[in-house]
């Protein structure tokens, strides 16, 4: 190749690199970019660059996965807090039980059986446990006794 052809090739490479890289690598200078381009012909340099790119991609994927997990958790918690609570209309008996417990502060299954005409403690206890499941009441264990209070 003649010197004229070499100069034209170098000039073409410079123009190509300027157009390709734009303003991003102006601080490197064109001579630095030309040196990088010439070294990139070496297979060892190319393999190191590819290896480094793969490492960087792996790290980026890890970061993205963490971000996605946090985003999913955030969405899930927002759904839980913004969910419209189901409005259930209580039966008259349940409403009277809650009013009674609210007035007394606390009650056990025996008291509910006596005051509301249940034949056995199991029926009263089952009714109270259903109100606990519906989140109207809270259970408090006190030794062998179980008391119910309004939430």
N, C-alpha and C positions, 0 to 999 in steps of 0.2 A: 504494500500500500504506500502511496505517496504521502508526503507531509500534508498536502492540500486535502486529500481524502480523510486523513486522520483528524485534521482540524475541523472539517465539516462534520465528521462523526461525533467528535467531542461537543461541538456546538449543538448538534441535534439532540444529543443526550442531555445537555444542560437545559435546553428548551423543554424537552419532555419532562424532566424532573421538576422544573419550575411549574409547569402546568399541572402535573400530577399531585405535587405536594402543596402547592399554593403557599400561603403565608405561615403554615404550621412549622416549617423547618428553616425559616429565614436565618435564625441565630446560628445554625450549623454552617451555613455558607455553602456555596455550590461546589467548591473544591472538596469539602468534607463529604458531600453527597456523592460526588464522582468517585472518591476513594472507596466509599461504602459499596457503591455499585460494582466497582472492579473486584473487590474482595468477595462479593456475593457469588462470584463465579466458582469459588472454591467449594467443593462438596462438604468439607468439614464445617465451614462457616455456615452453610445452608442447613446442615443437620443440627447444629447448635441453635440456630435461630428457630427452626421448627420445634425443637425440644422445648425451648423457652416459651414459645407461643402455646404449646400444649399445656405446659405448667400453668401459665397465666389463664388459659381457658378453664382448666380444672378449678382453680381458685375462684374464678368468676362464677362458675356454675355452683360452687359451694355457697357463695355469698347470695346468689339468686335463690337457691333452695331455702336458705335461712330466712330471707325476706319473704318468700312465698308462705312458709310455715307461719311466720308472725302475722302476715296478712290474713291467712285463714283463721288463726286464733282470734284475731281482732274482729273479723266478720262474724264468727260464731258467737263471740261475747256480745256483739252489738245486736245480733238477732235475738239472743236471750233477753237482753235488757229492754229491747224495743218491742218485744212481742206483746200484743194486746192480750191482757189477761182474760181468761174465760170467765164470764160472769155467770155464776150459777145461782139460781134462785133456790134458796133453802126451803126445806119443808117447814111447816109450822112448828113441829116438834123440835127440829134442829135449831130453829130460831129461838125458841123458848129455852132450850138447853144453853145456848150461847149467852142469852140475856141473863139467865140464872148464874152462870159461872162468872160473868162480868160483874154482876152485883156482889157476889160473894168473894171474888178474887181468885178462888180455886175451888175445885170439887173433885171427888173421886167417884168411881163407878157405883159404890154403895149409896152415896148421896143421890146420885142421878136415878138409881133404881127406886129408892124410897119416894122421891119427889115427883117422879114422872110415871109411876105405876108399872114399871117393868117387873116381870115375874122373877127374873133371875139377874144376877150381876153380870153374867156373860152377855146378855142382850144389851145392857147398858154400856158395858165395856166395848162391845163391837160398834155401837153407835158413836161413842166417843172417839174410837180409833179411826172411824171413817171421817170424822170431822178433823182429826189430825192429818190424815192423808190429803184432805181437801185444803189444808193449811189455814183452817180457821182456829184450831186449838194447838197447843204445844203440850207435850208430855213432860212431867217432871217426876223423876223417881226420888222417893224419900224413904229409904229403908225398904220395907216390904210393901209400902203403899205407893200407888201411882196417882199423882194429882194431875189435873188438866187445867190449864189457864188459857185465856184468850190471847191470841197473838196481837 
